[in-house]
Amino acid sequence: MADNGRVDLDAFAFLLTDDGQALLSSLRDYAPGDELATATRLRRDHPAPVVSAAIAQAGLRRRAEAKFGADAARMYFTPDGVEQATRSSVAAHRAARFRALGVGRVADLCGGIGGDAIALARAGIEVIAVDRSPQACAVAEANARALGLDGLIRVTQDDVTAFDPADPVYAGCDAVFVDPARRAGRGRIFDPEAYSPPLSWAVGAARRVPYAAIKVAPGIPHEAVPEDAAAEWVSDRGDVKEAVLWFGTRPGERRATLLPASAELAGGTLPDPPVGPVGRYLYEPDGAVIRAHLVAEVAERLDGARLIDETIAYVTSDTLRPTPYATAYEITDVLPFNLKKLKAVLRERQVGTLTVKKRGSAVEPEELRRRIRPQGPNSATVVLTRVAGAPTMLIGAPARAA
């Protein structure tokens, strides 16, 4: 991943010494609310830049636990690195795909703090990690050593656009992984040609080696996917994390991968399912399935499945068939949208725990909850959507297999 974070390199170098490690260890359990008092105390024995760097690392490690788990306590980060790094479960999945392709050495371009390099190395793949940021490179090298992977990871500071597979630096690389920066000063970048480096450059680099993967935003338009690439959308625990363009595999394939189960659905050639009335069960496809345009493939696996509206990615059926690609709800009521009616029904059923889902509705779940003010011992799920073009509210609960 690309990384524009800044760290004081002299202070960071001190943190890698024995005294610096002792300082970091002393901050392992410090409370963020005590930062000022902690900094004042530590500055009696250490220079202010070193104390600031140590406290910053302690905070970044805490934030990184969600992505890196127990490894975060031994790793080093920059602010941008924590924000942009690939979640370890997703990186491990991608590394396993590279390994299954027989890849032995990868050029990790825009390597950032080394999150993807770590996953590749743990899969037994040698990595040349390249980034133009000296801060990112220093952190990546420290992470490789901290996790005992420095024998498989070599970090190089360079402009990735100078990549040439004929360069001795990349000798033996049979694959490339590119993670362009998709954020700027004003936030996320949606135009692939505004990535840094641009998607067109990354595609050109990918075509120069036997295998390649380019990480892109999940919302990438399908028409922006090159014809010679396969496209994979990855979700982790129902949350879509990324899309990846694969080269050297199956051109034109669309794939949804759902972690941690590693359930994979491929296709993209089926026609849209028919539209019909809401049945007993409503299926909400995983976000990766929807992004990959594979709702029809899910519907095919369900008995008599149909769409509730030609523009809405909800599938309905009269029978329950568990599937890893969608969450099923048992529907008890199908009603035209009416706030007063909904409030009366929920009050009558003593619903105090209300889950609100929406697709194709302008009503915000939090606003609905505020206006309903649910009370009582029971729970329910309300789905705000459209059925055959009409605003509709579906009332039910998560389906339970017999």
Secondary structure, DSSP 8 states (H G I E B T S, - for coil): --------HHHHHHHTSHHHHHHHHHTTT--GGGHHHHHHHHTTTS-HHHHHHHHHHHHHHHHHHHHHGGGGGG----HHHHHHS--HHHHHHHHHHHHHTT--EEEEET-TTSHHHHHHHHTT-EEEEEES-HHHHHHHHHHHHHTT-TTTEEEEES-GGG--TTSGGGTT--EEEE--B-EETTEE---GGGSBS-HHHHHHHHTTSSEEEEEE-TT--GGGS-TTEEEEEEEETTEEEEEEEEESS-TT-EEEEEETTTEEEEE--S----B----SEEEEE-HHHHHTT-HHHHHHTSTT-EESSTTS--EEESS----TTEEEEEEEEEEE--HHHHHHHHHHTTEEEEEEEESS----HHHHHHHH---SSEEEEEEEEEETTEEEEEEEEE----
